[in-house]
């Protein structure tokens, strides 16, 4: 797999179930620590999702960097965000939920993505009241009948993608900021961030946050490269 470094933000997706045929390929790329981490998962679907996500990440990074996938090494920031050790200009992020894994790559600056499988939320209003800004809570509260869960998860994916992009994780309370309706921009610590919803599948919502606007985001399928 040979890939050109992205001019803006490259987005990739992979279906966990469809990628199962490459399980051995993925496992051969992982570090010993990653293999041990995979083995600690109690349930097989979680273990499989981890192998697909991290195996595909290594193969994609290998394609961009031109180095063997198994030779890639990672470090983590003080807030836990992984980055490449080799002083590479390539930023990346991944997220997975349900049937899908989503990846983002950029040389323009940090990037974050989030994926959420839409499912009935037991207490979407209660969760929104606790974690969303007052404006975002009102969006959920006033959502039309049958659309509340969709509204809740759309806001959630935007906020998660944003905190992953800025690299602060749980150090930034989700309630402490409000994001625009996608697409839109938000100013944070002197930098402008672009927030964009992404089309992934009928029952899965996703979002990306980057310092580079994405006016017509395109998501490529990892398996098309592996099978080609």
N, C-alpha and C positions, 0 to 999 in steps of 0.2 A: 504494500500500500504506500504510494508516494503522493503526498499532499503538499500543496503550496501554502505558505503561511497566510493566514486570513488578512485581507485588506481591512475588513470591518470586524464582524463577529460571525464565526462559523458555528452553526447549530447542527447537531446530529441527534438521532434517536435510534433506539433499538428495542424490539419486542423481546422480552425475557424468554417467552416460550419458544419463539421462532429461532432464537440464538442458541438454543440448547444443543444443536448439532455441532457447535464449535466449542463445547465445554472443555474438551481436552486442550484445545488451542489456547483458550483463556487461562487455564490452570497453569500451563507451562510458562506463561509470562509473569506470573505473580511472584512476589518476594516470599520468603519464608514467613515473615510476620503477617502478610496478607493471607496466606494459606491457613495459618493458625487462627487468624481472626474469623475466616470463613467457617472453620470447623467448630467454632464456639457457638454458632447459631443453633438454636434448639430445633427450629423447624426447617425442613428441606426447602420450601419456597424462598425463605429469607436467605438461606445459604446460596441458592441458585442465583438469586437476584444480585447478591454481592459479587459472585464470580463473574457474571455477565458484565456488571457495571465496571468493575475494576480491570477486568481483562480487556474490555473494549476501550477503556480509557488509555491503557498502556499501548494498545495497538494504534489508536489514533495519534497519540503523542509520538509514537515511533514513526508514523507516516509524516508528521510535520517536521520532526527533528532529524530524521535520517539515522537513527541509532536503534539497536535492537531493543525490543519492548522490555525484555527482562533486565536490561542494563539501566533503565530509568530509575532514578532515586528521588525521593520526595523529602521535604522538610515541612514543618508546620509553624505558622505564626503563633504568637502568644495566645491568640484567641482560637487556635485550632484549625485555621484554614490551610489546606495543603498547597505547596508551591514547588516548582522544580528547583533542585539544588544547583544546577549547572549554570546559574546566572542567565537563564534563558529569558528573552523578552516575552515568551508565550505565557499568557494567563489562561487558566481553565477553571471549570467548575462542572459539577454533575449533580443530578438529583434523580431519585427513583421513587415510584409509588405504583402499586398494583402491577400492571402488565408492562409498564414502560420505564426506560431509563433515558434521560435527556442530558446532553453534553453541550458545553459552550466553550469556544476558544477565541482568544483575541490577543493581538499585539498592541492594541491601542490603550490598554489599561485593564484594570480588574473587571471581572464579569461575574454575575451570579445567576443561577437558574433555580427554579423550583417546579416540581410536578406534584399534583395532588389528584388522586382518584376521587371523583365526586361520589359521595355516598350519603345516605341520610345522617345528618348530624343530630346527636341526641339533644344537644342544648346549644344550638348555634347562637342564639341571642345571648345566653350567659357567657359563652366563650368570647363573643364579640365585645360584650361589655367589659370583660376583663383585659383583653389584649388589643383591641382596636381603639383608635382615636374616637372622639365623640362624633366627628363627621362620618367616619367609616361605620360606626355603630348604627347611625341613623340610616345609612344606605341599606344595611342588613334588615333593620327593623321595618323599614317602609317598602321592602321588596314585595313584589306582587305574589299572590298565592302560587305556590309550587316552584318559585324561583329563589326562595330564600337561601337554600343550600348552595345553589350555583353562585349567588352573589357573595355568600360567605367565603367559599373556596377561591373565588377570583381575587378577592381582597387578600386572603391569606397567602396565595402564591406570589402576589406582587410584593408583599412585605417580606416574605422569606427570601425571595430572589434578591431584594435590595440589601438586607442585612448580610447575606452571603457575599454580595459584590463588595461592600465596604469592608468586609473582613472582620467585623466586630462580633458577630454571633449573638449569643445571649447577653453580652455586655450592653447591648442597646435594647431596652425594653420595647416591644412592638407597639405598645400604647403611646410611646413618647413622640411618635411622628405620624404624619398623615401623608398618604400618597395619592397622586391624581388618578382619575379614571384613565385607563390605558387607551391610546398611548399618550404619554406625557412626561414632563420632566420635574425633578425635585432637586433643590439645592441642599447640599450637605457638606459642611466644613469647607466651604469655598469651592466645591466642585459640583457641576451639574450632572445629574444622572438621568438616563433615559429608561423609562419603565414601559414594557411592552408585553401584552398578552400574546400567547402563542397558540396556534392550532395544533393539537396533538392527536386527539381521538374524541369520539363522541362523548365518552364518560370520563375523560381525563383533561384537567385544566393545567396550564403551564404559563410561566412568565419568565422574562429575562430582564436583567438590569445591567446597564453598561454605561460607559462614558461616551459611547458613540451611538448616534441615533440609528434605529433600524426601521426604515420606512416600509419595506416589503420583506420581512424576514422569511427565509426559506430554510426548511429543516430537511437535511439529507438522512438517508437510512444507512446505518453502518453495514447492514447485511448485504446491501447492493455492492459495496466495495469488497467485502470478504468473499462473496460468491463470484465476483467478477474476476 
